[in-house]
Amino acid sequence: MKKIIDNIYKYIINNSLRLIMFVGLIALYAGQFLIINYILDNKLVCEEKTIEKDNIELDNYIVEDKKEEYIYVDVKGAVKNPNVYKIIAGSRVMDVINVAGGLLKNANTRFINLSKELKDGDAIVVYTNEEIEKANKKDIIYVETPCVCEEIKNDACYKENENNNGKININTASVEDLMKLSGIGESKAKSIIEYRNNNGLFTNIDDIKKVNGISETLFNKIKENITI
């Protein structure tokens, strides 16, 4: 009887040790699993925060890139709405003409580079077919601000004719040239050029009387010294 009890006791002790070892292994593996999950979770959170920060910085960079620069361009002549326009830097001649309402039916763009990129302060003068035909092709029309023209010979631009027998060409003269006329000061000279730019070339010398400040008396003083 004692032997049987001893065997039962040994069996219980041996199985208890195995059970303790088994439970210990389970606890060890469970601990490792929890530690690994904790590390991975923290790493994922850090990566998400890094991505969010990068996205914020990227968004700020994109916003800065979207800031657009603007320039001012003066559009004159045969367009529907001549004016000074504020447009996006990098725009082309055709872009600002479209902003100005487009070309008139009799506009002549043969000698204007419509694809040229514009710069701040540019002036675009669009002449009509009639103005081109009437103008002397050897001359260049005076414009106070730079023309947007091709570098090739431009029949749309004219300079003062050298064969006018000493007379001042009122269609091409500069402010300085017009001031050489008796009774024409700087103010009247600028008015003549402004009228010419807004209304086209003079078709005869009498047309100069349409300019504000040019009276009949003044015209009689200068008519022998001017031409078109």
Buried (B, 14 or more C-beta within 10 A) or exposed (E): EEEEEEEEEEEEEEEEEEEEEEEEEEEEEEEEEEEEEEEEEEEEEEEEEEEEEEEEEEEEEEEEEEEEEEBEBBBBBBBEEBEEBEBEEEBBBBBBBBBBEEBEEEBBBEBBBEEBEBEEEBBBBBBBEBBBEBBBEEBBBBBEBEBBBEEEEBBBBBBBBEEBEEBBBBBBBBBEBBBEBEEBEEEBBBBBBEBBBEEBBBEEBEBBEEBEEBEEEBBEEBBEBBBB
